[in-house]
Amino acid sequence: MNIIFLGPPGAGKGTQAQRICAALNIPQISTGDILRRAIKEQTPTGLKAKSYIDAGKLVPDEVIIDIVKDRLAQDDCQNGYILDGFPRTVPQAEALTHIANIDSVIELAVDDQHLINRLSGRRVCLKCGATYHISLLDGKTTCAACGEELIQRDDDKAETVLNRLTVYHDQTAPLVSFYEGKGLLHRIDGAQGMDVIFQSIMETLGVK
Ligand code: AP5
């Protein structure tokens, strides 16, 4: 099954993608994680992407489309995948129609104030990609999965979060009607508890 997770920053795409991928045994393809890894390794793509990400802007379509094309050609994608954070513009969605057949688009809908609270409290592990919220960490500062120190993403600082939300409403939200028009969109209330959302997604995908 080839699935897209669509939704604003902080909607829970990464959190749910990780769980659903584990349940379905398919890879999670997060363009944000790929870019952050490239920045850490100081690759040419990473150097190009850094200024966009730090400003809360989208990385140019041609850079991202090439990354996704290469990633989807890898062997582990042959039995399905979740695209987490791609596509994010209409040109990216149009390019994807030439690369893949999408079976389902899950939109996680959450209002802006909720998102600001979530993102300001998010802590991440750059080693294994696990995501936490400070309200549930009980003062712990290391990753429960791999022991690495948890950090706050630079783009989770207040001003950048507001830019990312504006970019979402201007450039990514039009994809809701793009996929509605194709009969692929399923909207789920992303403000519910994580377990409830997980169950709703599994039911929507027809997996028990
Ligand atoms: P990316 O990494 O994709 O960021 P994003 O889409 O802004 O999404 P986030 O990772 O911020 O949020 P999420 O929905 O995954 O939420 P999460 O599960 O972590 O992209 C970063 C940047 O890279 C972009 O700004 C852009 O510059 C660039 N980029 C990436 N893809 C691109 C593309 N296709 N084109 C161009 N540029 C691109 O959850 C958030 C927090 O909430 C966590 O703390 C979590 O624990 C908590 N939480 C999650 N679910 C719940 C719940 N149900 N209840 C309570 N708390 C919850």
Residues whose N, C-alpha, C, O or C-beta is under 5 A from the ligand:
A	BS01	AP5	G7 P8 P9 G10 A11 G12 K13 G14 T15 T31 G32 D33 L35 Y52 I53 G56 K57 L58 V59 I64 D84 G85 F86 P87 R88 R118 G121 R122 R123 T131 Y132 H133 G190 Q192 G193 M194
